[in-house]
């Protein structure tokens, strides 16, 4: 008889923006799964993936079978509601990300656009799904997400180096912002470099509450050159945010974002579609017209990008918080226990994936006790209650669907 709870072996990516060796939480957690491999000090580790997406799939540790195949053979572990909506599949994709420099400035196509792009170019856009996502900080986390308030952008665009890029208008609204963004993304390299240099020569006091802009421009210039169009779009138009461990942001489909530095738990709808227009080599950039056409304008403030955490009724002992994004593919449970503490997760009506990010302990399920250590990942089928205990303390995250 198949087991409803199985330990997984996951894969890790090595993108150029990742962190090296032991500095990468993604690399550390990946390497601690039995059989994963040694952590190399000189290697970059960027993303540890969990789930059934074929790019970096997970395997059942005990047998080497693809988790996707295991679930096709055992659809009873998915739960009726999830099975009816998405089939014998995990409808979300969790990752651990570690990044020492900015990820590409990007948006993820909404469902309608994703379907068109997948049909036209299935090699580049490998699925017809949208990709709204949330990110929970495991360390201090810097990012660009969404847009600054319109009135603030309007003031910044009146600075001498920028005012020439604003077309004649009666009202500074989102349609004008779309035009400005498109202009900044389309400018020749030499114009971008000149504009960055001019902005850096302006006293910080002239930027008002955004006095960080010259310093950030210098930092991004060192990472991606002064001629990268993303420098201006991110620093001038977008919200720059710094979060602490446990803080979270929600990025809707078609909302621009670029993660800058940190380690996070990221979870998204089951998709890998992306449009990049900055912080990457020019040949890797996507069509600016398509990017500008697809953009949405929420959130329009740092506060609007934040996602609160609340006590979850899934945790019987009150030691579990929950992140609930405004879409239906998943929520995330976060359980943190001190030495000697316990928690019970009530049974869930759909599939879940669980990763231990700190500490160690035990997980009791019917007829079995499983070991929990940093980097251990488990698939948990629907209808299984989990009892957690620890002698020294433990932290774990558990995305689920119902």
VENCOR-V695911 format. One line per field, one symbol per residue. burial: + if it has 24 or more other C-alpha atoms within 12 Angstrom, else -. A space follows every 50 residues. Layout:
burial=???
This chain:
burial=--+++++++++++++++++++++++++++++++--+--+----+++++++ +++++++++++----+++-++--++++++-+++--+-+++++++++++++ +++++++++++-++--++------++++++++++++++++++++++++++ -+++-++-+-++--++-------+-++++++++++++---+++-+++-++ ------+--+-+++-+++-++-+++++++++++++++++++++--+++++ ++++++++++++++++++++++++++++++----++-+-+++++++++++ +++++++-++-+-++---+++++++--++++++++++---++++++++++ +++++++++++++-+-----++++++++++++++++++++--++++++++ ++
